[in-house]
């Protein structure tokens, strides 16, 4: 019967090794944000205003959106890195991957793709980023109201200011919805120290700075 014990031990080691690899993979998408890398709120504000002026000169914003913004309009491959998120208040930068499915979230922060969500833009809509609490969003609870979240997407920086944080049930369907104002939402599992599938979600919501 020793061979049964050997098989169980081997299976346990294999599972532990695979879990460790998945944890390592997620951690690789997070980097420390050095002082020289921190995006200045003033420079980003000027950058966004410049983009608004450029758009206004070539498009009539009251007639139609200036470009595609709904996530379903884009052809990124699932799990493809296509953006980054900076949170200067906790000194972290995160690679952002296309999709919030389990495989994409194993790589790092995922951008939610649905009929209700948009990519970052200066006009309107709801951008939602999700991440696992044990790999990428371990310090999300330290982000406070008034903190700046910067998303770099398609060659542009978008500064968002945190409005509020709250905890809700994992089945709450009122979080990922359409928004008229340009909004960024971060989500992760909660409680942060919970072992296994956490029952709740920790939410951070922010508006695009004018």
HELIX and SHEET records of a PDB file:
HELIX    1   1 UNK A    2  UNK A   27  1                                  26    
HELIX    2   2 UNK A   35  UNK A   37  5                                   3    
HELIX    3   3 UNK A   41  UNK A   58  1                                  18    
HELIX    4   4 UNK A   71  UNK A   73  5                                   3    
HELIX    5   5 UNK A   88  UNK A   90  5                                   3    
HELIX    6   6 UNK A  102  UNK A  107  1                                   6    
HELIX    7   7 UNK A  140  UNK A  142  5                                   3    
SHEET    1   A 9 UNK A  30  UNK A  32  0                                        
SHEET    2   A 9 UNK A  92  UNK A  98 -1                                        
SHEET    3   A 9 UNK A  81  UNK A  87 -1                                        
SHEET    4   A 9 UNK A 148  UNK A 153 -1                                        
SHEET    5   A 9 UNK A 156  UNK A 169 -1                                        
SHEET    6   A 9 UNK A 200  UNK A 208 -1                                        
SHEET    7   A 9 UNK A 183  UNK A 190 -1                                        
SHEET    8   A 9 UNK A 126  UNK A 130  1                                        
SHEET    9   A 9 UNK A 109  UNK A 111 -1                                        
END                                                                             
